[in-house]
Amino acid sequence: MASVESPVIMSLLEVLERKLPGRSRSDLRKLLSDGRVRVNGKVNKIARMPIAPGDAVRIGEEKPPAALRPPFPIVHLDDDLLVIDKPAGLITSSTPKEKRPTALAIARAWAAVERPRAKVGLVHRLDADASGLLVFSLNNAAHASLKNQFFDHSAGRSYAAIVAAKINPPTGEIKSRLIEHVDGTVHLTTSNNGQPAVTHYEVKTYKKPYTLLTVTLETGRKHQIRTHLHSRGWPIIGDRLYEGAAAERLMLAAVRLQLVHPRTGETITFEAPQPPEFDQRMNVSARTK
């Protein structure tokens, strides 16, 4: 907690402006309305309240409450972009009736405190069971730019995936049309109603019986990687929908994201470390080889 003693009579808002010169008046009024300012030990929400010499004004901790702190690492933050490392099991976004936490809702709650002027926008999604890099826009211009990059597939995305198979050939391309069934699963189809999808893969490590793959998306369809690898007889470990072997989690993580920055026009690349569960799985396979 920070304490300020007022040397002359002034309004409570003026005291806050003196203590927090970098904050706008609207931000300071929000501190008051949120009950985070105390005068002589009592919460005071009145901006015009006169503060006399000797009155103690205490300002609450400026970091968001623990409940609002994101339960994920922030990889990058500027005026336009928020890039996070989403944990496995967290939904990216959902319908208004969804009761479970979502990454989007958590990011918006965090921004309401840390970046009250930001407008957190959904740009793309990661499967709930997957982990890794996820970008949100923080204003309308950034949202339009990023949405266009994902729509025209110019945003570069690479994933790490583990399958219980020996892959041959060690590099390749999987190309098909995909269609979603009513149960939410995605399957290959020859119908023109299906969406074209292209996936590139490369073997990174093979330690019997597991293969660690680097997978790069040319398109970005729902469950694209999971469906394409399953179609080759290589379901991802931990994939309950597509017949993967049992595991503590889906062994799929977005580890690299390349974008054109919406403000500067610079090509920027973000990377996330491979989840520790991946290293553990490959080390176990090495010991049991």
Steps between C-alpha positions, in 0.01 A plus 500: 500500500617856425430790740488870416471788746348813345704818576210737408126471468410352163244260359546126526526480120780760504687297759473194275623699199801608702578147612435334162599763239499251213137397545202661328216652701267223384744238634523686832123523527486126443737448793251695708191321371669163556554587866878486476563838668484554877507829689604465862432127482153518343407435137412827327352521152433876483736671253422848641559400860725769659824362634664701780860498617551193714236290321646170388400382152577138435485354149440127457742265326502598133550148373175313426363277773635145493171374357552720195864424436528284190571133579735492203828663395481824304746454214461849352306816580491836325231754406367274223567137591470263792668163441455230763609140552162333555503195727344173391142463621408869472235589240594786266147643485145381499135605507362748756339207683834322550566475874859378480785756493628597156830655398314790339294576812808483723697727265216752495468498880875551532503781243210678673738561790841518331401651165155659548508667159579179314236316301600134519398324178492134402718432196539121482449194716691210649329173585416486870716191547799655319738754650718776362512837333177695467478866392231753588462845344476804727329747266282503188782568253711216636199268496431568131866449405541176692168355383608562139831323560328192639232510230752506214727249683799734498541460878759229561418232758709203609414231753667220690312169502578152628359186337546131582634400159812499287440755224599422143584706304653725767370815329186552301180683420143396579240661280125441509158652550358497850142504620361526853243247619213579734690349795777758458758264352667583168555250217645477151250533219495502121200734502538851367332612820818416688763764572843456338772430755877461464735380775879458482686273742861415581642242739699669773578200722418130493540295818307178478203492519453880476570761234526870575383700199523861393174581323444815297161622385444634151131538587337513841187287522338365815683185620707508181820353644316243711288385206783491247737301721219261595423446130856370452467263793700731729251631760647745749570360847223595740246574227175352630303608192732350241612176664829616647669293771414599856703782657471773759429754225480546124858502372450796269644847564526818291867588542562761229292789366605746230305818424531837335465758775183700426658834593863475388468260205794304641497121482521371856540146632395367837611170647382299799700226671398143438280386792684290760255213447642462148856463629383255764316289243800483265742424784279215620502353151879524489534309830263226386645461153 
